[in-house]
Amino acid sequence: MKVFGVTGWKNNGKTTLVAKLVAEITSRGFTVSTVKRTHHSVDLDTPGTDTFKHRQSGANEVMLASDARYAILKELSEPPSLAHMISRLSPVDLVLVEGFKSESHDKIECHRKGGERPLICESNTSVVAVATDAPIDAPVPLLAIDDIVDIADFVLAKVGLEKGMEK
């Protein structure tokens, strides 16, 4: 599976860009999955539910399944690596990773006008372009943050899933 990332500081458009890239790239016939990094504590379970009771009683993994989707809740003793998380996904053409600034995979940095934080690409060589709505000086190519077709073309070329290779 090919892996490409979208990174940037908070409120600079990462999630919006990832969602638009998923829609654009899947419309071209490629399969896409995503991994989203959060620094918040996440619990998709609710005290009192059956799955909560399963976990509380000691289950290592609990699968909650419906006719439309399923979720696996796994208890962890330490944070998993990005490689481990990706290995748990079903095979697809492309995995888009949101966040994970310090990981080594290629990524686009999102930068919005008025951003006060320094550009990540100044100190991180895994950032290969900046998607922005501001006239900035950067050591990597600049892409218009609202030109999703151009950004998708850039991503697909970077990972080797170029035009003409659609399924």
Rosetta blueprint (number, residue, H / E / L):
1 M L
2 K E
3 V E
4 F E
5 G E
6 V E
7 T E
8 G E
9 W L
10 K L
11 N L
12 N L
13 G L
14 K H
15 T H
16 T H
17 L H
18 V H
19 A H
20 K H
21 L H
22 V H
23 A H
24 E H
25 I H
26 T H
27 S H
28 R L
29 G L
30 F L
31 T L
32 V E
33 S E
34 T E
35 V E
36 K E
37 R L
38 T L
39 H L
40 H L
41 S L
42 V L
43 D L
44 L L
45 D L
46 T L
47 P L
48 G L
49 T L
50 D H
51 T H
52 F H
53 K H
54 H H
55 R H
56 Q H
57 S L
58 G L
59 A L
60 N L
61 E E
62 V E
63 M E
64 L E
65 A E
66 S L
67 D L
68 A L
69 R L
70 Y E
71 A E
72 I E
73 L E
74 K E
75 E L
76 L L
77 S L
78 E L
79 P L
80 P L
81 S L
82 L H
83 A H
84 H H
85 M H
86 I H
87 S H
88 R L
89 L L
90 S L
91 P L
92 V L
93 D L
94 L E
95 V E
96 L E
97 V E
98 E E
99 G L
100 F L
101 K L
102 S L
103 E L
104 S L
105 H L
106 D L
107 K E
108 I E
109 E E
110 C E
111 H E
112 R L
113 K L
114 G L
115 G L
116 E L
117 R L
118 P L
119 L L
120 I H
121 C H
122 E H
123 S L
124 N L
125 T L
126 S L
127 V E
128 V E
129 A E
130 V E
131 A E
132 T E
133 D L
134 A L
135 P L
136 I L
137 D L
138 A L
139 P L
140 V L
141 P L
142 L E
143 L E
144 A E
145 I L
146 D L
147 D L
148 I H
149 V H
150 D H
151 I H
152 A H
153 D H
154 F H
155 V H
156 L H
157 A H
158 K H
159 V H
160 G L
161 L L
162 E L
163 K L
164 G L
165 M L
166 E L
167 K L
